[in-house]
Amino acid sequence: MNTLDFKPDSFKPNFYENTLEVKGSKFISLIYPLQHLDEVKKLTLELKASHKKASHVVNAFRFYDVHIVEGSSDDGEPKGSAGEPLLSVLRGKDLVNVVAFCVRYFGGIKLGVGGLVRAYSTSLNDNLAALSTIKFEPLEKLELVVNISYFNKVTHLLNKHQVTFESEFEGGSVSLVLKAPKANLESFMQDYKAFMRL
C-alpha cells in the first residue's frame, strides 16, 4: 500500500488541484489527505458550497484503519461513470488515506458514459502524476491500562515514539488505546517496560 507524500515541499497545505477540459466541460480534480472518514462528507459540503454553479461534485476515497474502507459517489452522473472511475484509479495506484474529488462544470456537450469515464479517470491520473507517493505503514492498535500517577511519564514516552493515543480516566487508572506503526509500538513498549521496572 502507498499513500501520498503530504510533506509541504511536495504538496500544497491541504490539497492538490488540476484542471482538465473536455469538449467544453471543465473537470477540476482535487486530492486531499484523509485522516478520518467523516472528513469526506465535510469536504464534499465545502466543495459544493464553493462551486455552486458546478454540475457535479463526485468523489472516491480509500481509508485504512485496521482494514481498507473505500467508497465513491457519482453525484448525479450516470451510475458508474464518475466516482467508480476515480476509485479505480486510487485502487490501481494502491493509494490509501486519500480522498479524490472531481468538480464538473458542464460545457454543453454530452460525453456519454465512456467519455465521462475517460474524463474523470484522466483528470485524476493527471493530478496524481504531479505528486510523490510513499510506502504506507499500517497502524496497529494496542490497549494499555496504567496507574494515573504514571500518566505524565507514559504520555512523554508515547510522544517520544510518535504513538497517538486516546485516554479514558477511570478512578485511579487510565485506559489508553494506542495507534502507531508496529516498530513505533515495539520501541515504546521497550521504554515503557524499562520505566515500570524502576
N, C-alpha and C positions, 0 to 999 in steps of 0.2 A: 504494500500500500504506500501511496505517496500523498503528500499534501503540498499546497503552495507555500513558497518561501515568503512569509509575510514580513520580512525584515525591511526597515524603512528604505534601505538603498535599492531594493528591488521591487518595492510595492508602494503604492500611494497609501496614505494613512489608513483608510478603511476599505478601499475597493479599487478595482481597476476597470477601466471603461474603454470600449472600442465601438465604432460605428461602421455599419455596412449598408450600402444602398443597393436595392434590387428592384428594378422596374418601378422606380418612384417611391417604393416603400423604404422606410428607414428602420433598420434593426440596430438598437443600441444594446450591446452586450455589457453586463456588469457582473463582476465576480467579487464576492465578499468572503472573508473568513467566517467560519461558523463555530461558535463556542457552545451554543445551546440551541436546541430545536425551536424554542419559542421565538428566536430571532428571525426565522423565516417569515412568520406572519407579520411581525413588526416591520421588517424591511419591505415586505410587499405593500403594506399600507402606506409607508413613507414614499415609495416609488410611485404608487398610484396618485398620491397627493401632489407630488412634484411633476408628474407627467399627465396632467388631467386631460389633455387632448389626445393622448395615446389610444390606439385601438385596443391593444392588448399588453398586459404585463405578465409574461409567463416565467416560470421558474423550474429549477430542478436542484435537488440537494442530495448530498451524501454525508452522513454524520456517523462517526464511530464513538460508541460508548459501550464497551464490552462486546457489542456486535454492530454491524453496519445497519443503519436505518436510512432509507432513501425514499424519495418521492418526487413528484412533479405536478405541475398544473399547466393546462393548455389555455386557461383564462378566456374561453370563448372561441378559440381557434378550433378547427375540426379535430376530433379526437385523435390523439397520437401524432399530430403534425407539428407540435411546438415543444411542450415540456418533455415529452419522451425522447425526442432527438437530443435535447440538452443533456438529459440524464445518460443517454448512450455515450455521449462524448466524455462525461465525467467518469463513467464506468471504464471506457476504453483507455483512459489515462490513469485508471486506478486511483483516482483522487478521493480523499475523504476530508471531512470538516470544512467543506466549502458549499456555498450556495451560488448558483448562477442564475441571473435574470436576463431576459431579453425583452426590451420595451419596443413594441412595433407601432410605428406611425404609418397607417395605410396610405399608399400612394395612388390609389385609383385603379390599379390593375390587379385582378385576382391572379394569384400564383399557382393555385391548385395545391393539393396535398403534397405532391412530390416537390414542388417548388418551395413550399413552406419548410418542409423537412430539410432541404438543402440550405435554405437561407438561415434558418435557426442554427443548424449544425455549423455552417461556415462561420457565422458571426461569433460563436463561442470558440471554435478552433482558432480563429484569427486572434482573438483576445488572449487565449492561453499560450499562443506561440511567443508572446512577448514576456512571459513570466517564467520564473525558475521554480522547479519542484525540489522537494527534499524528502528523504525517506521518512515515513510516518512511524512513530514509535507508539504502539497502542498503550493506553494507560491501564494499569492494574489497580484493583481495589483491595484494601486491607482495613479491617476493623480492629480498633485498639481501645482498651479502657485503661485510663491512668488516674492515679490519685490527683485530686485537684491541686495539691501543693507542688506537684511536678509540672503543671501545665505550662508555665512560662518557659521552663527549660526545654520541654518537649517541643513547644512552638518554635523555639530558636533552632532546634535540630531539624525540624520539618522545613523551615525556611532555608537553612543551610544546604539541604539536599534537594531543594526545589520540589517538595512534595506539597500538593494542595490538600486541604482538609476541610471538613465540616465538623463542628463540635456541638455536643449537646450536654449540658451540665445536669447531673442527677445527684443530688445530695453532695457527698464528699468526693465524687469521681466525675470524670469527663469521658464520654464516649466519643471516639473520633472515627470518622470514615476518611481514609487516606486514598489519594489518587496520584499516581505518578508512573513513569516507565519503570519496568522491573528493576533495572540497575539502580535507579534512584531509591526505590523502596528497600532494596537489599543493603545499600550503603547506609541509609537511615537506620535500619534495624541493627546494624553492627554498632553504630554510635549509641543507639538507644539502649541496647543490652549492656554496653560498657558503662553507660551512665547509671543504669539500675544496679550494677554490681558495686558501685561506690558506696 
